[in-house]
Amino acid sequence: MLKIFPLVLLLAIAAVFVPGSARPAATATALTGTVGPGFSISLKDASGQGVSHLDPGDYTITVNNLNTTAEHNFHLFGPGVDQQTPFQQGTWTWDVTFTDGTYKFHCDAHPSIMKGSFTVGNVPPPPPPPPTLKLTGKVGPGSTIWLKKGSAMVKVLKKGTYKVTIRDVSTKDNFHLTGPGVSKKTAVVGKKTITWKLRFRAGKYTYRSDAHKNLKRTFRVS
């Protein structure tokens, strides 16, 4: 006795034979990395453009090391990816998955001169630079010299960049600031207000008058 298939099953069977009904699997995007000749390194897309930003997803990367000497390689790294070629001429293929973040590539032997980077997806902006802190200093009138942060005399500072404004109101003394990486001064003769942008490193700093050696103070930076 002939059995009648349910309508849903018949429709499902028919769909298999309808042209164009099957969906092809997604393919990975192709990229090409090249190291050499010489001290050159790059990562390019299918159109030959250097990669600066990509969408998250799967990628196939073909790396060509064109150097005939064993002095360079191609090292790609970032969130979830760490791939590198040997230090030899040849071609290598990697299947990688990029996610949101920043990726870098370089030659392990020359990372400061053979390097590149790109971003993927949504990358948070870099944090703002730390604020420039302010100091004020004064020499004169009379035998007075000081350096303050706000209203407090400077005795200890944290290392960093500072905007230092000096008021020289003396015609007999000057303000001379010295320490690791810093040597700044006003003139002994003449009055002047000047601003310096200085980067203080760890160590001992001294500010004094060049005309009167006993007119001086010190502070430390840590």
CORDAQUI-V261253 format. One record per residue. SS is DSSP state (H for helix, E for strand, C for the rest). PHI is phi as a letter, one per 30 degrees, with the letter a starting at -180 (none if undefined). Layout:
# CORDAQUI-V261253
<<SS PHI> <SS PHI>>
This chain:
# CORDAQUI-V261253
<<C none> <C d> <C c> <C c> <C d> <C e> <H e> <H d> <H d> <H d> <H d> <H d> <H d> <H d> <H d> <H d> <C c> <C d> <C e> <C i> <C d> <C d> <C c> <C d> <C d> <C d> <C c> <C d> <E d> <E c> <E b> <E b> <E c> <E b> <E b> <C j> <C d> <C i> <C c> <C c> <E a> <E a> <E b> <E b> <C d> <C d> <C d> <C i> <C d> <E d> <C d> <C b> <E a> <E b> <C d> <C d> <E k> <E c> <E b> <E c> <E c> <E c> <E c> <E c> <E c> <C c> <C d> <C d> <C c> <C d> <C b> <C b> <C b> <C b> <E b> <E c> <E a> <E l> <C e> <C i> <E b> <E a> <E b> <E b> <C c> <C d> <C d> <C a> <C d> <E l> <E b> <E b> <E b> <E b> <E c> <E b> <E b> <E c> <C b> <C e> <E k> <E c> <E c> <E b> <E b> <E a> <C c> <C d> <C d> <C b> <C d> <C d> <C c> <C c> <E a> <E a> <E a> <E a> <E c> <E b> <C i> <C c> <C c> <C d> <C d> <C d> <C d> <C d> <C d> <C d> <C d> <C d> <E d> <E c> <E b> <E b> <E b> <E a> <E b> <C i> <C d> <C i> <C c> <C b> <E a> <E a> <E b> <E b> <E c> <C i> <C c> <E c> <E d> <C d> <C b> <E b> <E b> <C d> <C d> <E l> <E c> <E b> <E c> <E c> <E c> <E c> <E c> <E c> <C c> <C c> <C c> <C c> <C b> <C b> <C c> <E b> <E c> <E b> <E l> <C e> <C i> <E b> <E a> <E b> <E a> <C c> <C d> <C d> <C c> <C j> <C c> <E a> <E c> <E b> <E b> <E c> <E c> <E b> <E c> <E c> <C c> <C d> <E k> <E c> <E b> <E b> <E b> <E a> <C c> <C d> <C d> <C b> <C d> <C d> <C c> <E a> <E b> <E b> <E a> <E c> <E c> <C b>>
